[in-house]
Amino acid sequence: VGDKVLHNSMEVGGAQDSYFRKYPSLEDSIKDHASFFTSTPYRADTAYKQAIEATNYKDEANALTGIYAGDPKYGEKLIKIIEDYDLTQYNIKRSGKVAYIGIDIGHGKNSGARGGSKGWTGDEHSFNSKVAIRTKALLEAMGHKVTFGVQNPNSNEVGLSPRTTYFNNQKVDVLISIHANAHSNTTVNGISAFYDRYGRGRDSESLKLAKAIMDEYRKQKQVIWSTGEVPSYSGNWTDFHMNRESTMPSVLMELGFMTGNRDREYVFGSKQ
């Protein structure tokens, strides 16, 4: 999908013309390439799973041979370039501890179509699943441990209590529940993070987590709904089970309004 250009490509067996993606800028090309390996469930969980989970550049380069590149010596050549030019000096130096992160995938594939009474509706769980799969792959590539709990991507809906029970028993460090929002007014758009504010000692850490996430969206100049960080507490419409019943810092992310005249293109449409 998108612009492309026909270019001569050196492949095994000789040169041949192939189509390549065309980008408006170098930055756009780099961003798209960086997300390539986790951009679909097949790529993240099957085709490039071994490369994503590799813990060193040699294993990663060899895992790409014969699947990402047709050249049977791709890994060997890539490793030589890395070593000849001492490219490992540019490796990201991570700081801080490795976290155990719980990702809750909102609803299930058998849930009814969701949306506002006057707005556009759609299969929210399919969107939530795509976000969760890509997020898990990226976090694991950074060294973190991640679990979906009892609600797997693109599977029938599991009740809320078994979800929080699992994460509590696993003692995950933080919990993030992934959703798309809905409203009867189609002009309502934006991303928000509902954080635990139940007065049980997790409020400040949950707010810190919500703010860290929302600040990244602000840097991206995303549309923010309300104040961005919205407290979840008893006696209010924000009294969400995932925040209330979890025992670790938690946020419930609403990643745009599926009913919104702007957001729906990002949730289900051409800009997804």
N, C-alpha and C positions, 0 to 999 in steps of 0.2 A: 504494500500500500504506500502511495506517495510517489514523488518524483524519482526517476532513475535515469541512468546513462549507460549506453552500450560501450564497452571497453574491452580491449584485447587482454586476455588473462592467461598467464602461464600455469597450466595445470599438468598433472601427470599424463603423459601420452601426447604432449604437444600443446601449442597455443590454440586458444579458441576464444571467440567472442562471448562475453557474458554480461549480464545486466548487473549494475552496482547501484546502491542507493545514492541519491543526490541530496545534499544538505545545504541550507542557506548559509551555514558558517561552520568553521572548524570546531567550535565549541559544541554545536548541535551534533556533529558527527561523533565526537568523543563521548558525549552523554549517552547517545543511543547505543554506541558500541559497548559502553560500560554495563548497560542493562540487558544486553543481548542474551547472555547465558541464563538469566532468570526471568525472561520476558513472557514465557509460557509455562504451564505446568509440565509439559513434556520435556522442555529444555532443562528446567530446574530439577525435576525429580527423576529423569531418566537419561536423556542424551548427555548432559553435562554434569550429572550428579558427582561423578568421580573427580572431575576437574575442580568443581566447586568445593568439595570436601578435602582436597589435597592440602597438606600442611607445609609443602615446600615447592619451590619453582620447578624442580625436575619432575616430580610426580605430576604436577599440573600440566606441564608442557607435554609430557608423554601421554597423558589422558586425552589431550586434544587431538593427538595424531590419529588420522583415519576417520575422524568424525567431524571435527571443526575444519580440518584441512585434509585434502586428498593426498598430499605428498607423504609417502611412508616415512620420510626422514624429517618431517616437520618438527617433532619434538627434539630430535638431535640438533637440528640447525638452530632452533630457538634457544636451547640451552647454551650452545656455543656463543651466540650473540650476547646473551646475558652475562656470561663469564668473561668474554673478550673485552666487554665495555664496563665491567664491574657494575652492572645495573642493580645489583642487590643493595647498593648503598642508598637507593631511593625507596626501599621498603618502608611501609608505614610502621612507625614505632608506637605501639599501643601502650597506653598507660591505664592504670586502674584495674580493678579485678574483673574477671570474667563473670558475667551475670547469667542467672538462670531465669529466662523470660517466658512467661505464659502468654500465648496469643489465643484469645477466644474468637471464634469465627461466628458472627451473629447469624441466628436462624438456621434453616436447613433447606435442602433442595426440594423438599416436599411442603415447605411453608407456602402459604398463599401469596399471590402477587401483592406487593406492599406499595403504599403511596397515599397521597392525599385524596380526599373525596372528589376534588375538582381538578386534581393534577394528573401527571403522567405516572403510571405504575410500572413495576418491573420486578424481575427476580433478584432481590437484594443479595441473597446468599451467594449467587454466582460471582457478583462483584466482590463481596467480602472474601470469598475464597481466593480470588486472584490476588488481592492485596496481601492476604495472609501468606500465600505461597511465596510470593516475591520477597516479602519482609523477612520471613524465616530464612530464606536462602542468603539474603544480604547480611543478616545478623550472625548467622553461622559462619559466613566467610570472614567476619570480623573476629571470630573466636568465641562468640557467646553460645550458650546452650539454650535451645528453644523447644517448647512443646506446644502442640495444639490442644492438648488435653483430650477429652472424650468426643469433641465435635470436630470431625475431620472435614477437609475441603470437599465440597460437592457431594455431601452425604445427607441422609435424612436427619431431621432436627432432633437433637438430644435436649432433654429438659434442663432448666437452669440450675437446679440443685446439684445434679451430678457433675455439672461443669465446675462450679465453685468448690465442691467437695474434693474433686481431683486436684485442682490447683493448690488448695489449702494443704492437702495431704503431701503433695510434692514439695511444698515449701518453696515455691518459686519466689524470686526476689521482687519481681514486679509483674503486674497483670495488665494486659491491654486487650480490650474487647473492640472488635472492628465492626462498624456498621455504616450504612448510608441513611441519611435522614429523609423525612417527608413532611409536607405541609400542604394544606388546602389552597394556599396562595402560591401560585407558580412564580411570583417575583421574589420569593424568599430563597436565598442561596447562601452558601458559605460552610466552612469547616469549623468544628468546635470539639473541645475535649471536656467531658464531664468527669470531674475528679471526686474521689472519696472525701467527704467532709462530714463524717458521722461522729466525730469527737471521740475516737477510740485510739488516739495516738498515732494515726497514720495520715492525718490531714495535711500536715506541712510537706511530708514526702510525696504524697499524691499530687499536691499542687505543684511541687517542684518538677515532677514528671510531666504533668500536663503542660506546664510553661515551657519546658525544654522542647517538647514536641511542637507546640504551637509557635514558638519562636522560629523554628525551622520553616514552618509554613509562611510566617511573616517575611522571612528573608527571601522566600520564593515569590513574594508578592501575591500570594493566594488570597482569595476572598475569605474573610473571617466572619463567622456568624456570632452575633451578640458580642460578648467580651472575649470570646475565644476560649478562655478557661471558665467553665461553669460548674459551680458546686453541686454535688449530688448528696441529698440528705433527706431524712425522714420527714413526712408530712408535706412534701413538695412533689410536683410532677416529675422532678429529676431523681426520684427515689428508685434507682435502678438496682436490681438484684445483684448484678456482677460487682458493683461497687460496695453494696451494703453487706453482702455475705462473704466477701473475700477477706483474708486476714493479712494481706500484704498491700503496699501502695498500689493503687489501681486507677485506671482511667478508661472511660468508654468513649471511643472516638466515633464521631459522626463525620464522615469524610465527604461532605457535600450533600445537597438535597437532590434525590433522584427525581423529584417533582419540579425542581427549579428550572426556570427557562434558560439559565446559564449552566448550572451544574450537571444537568442530565446528560449533556454531551461528554462530560468528564467521567460520569459514573457508568453510563451504558453506551454512549455514542462514539463518534469518530475520534474524539480526543481522549478516549479512555487510557 
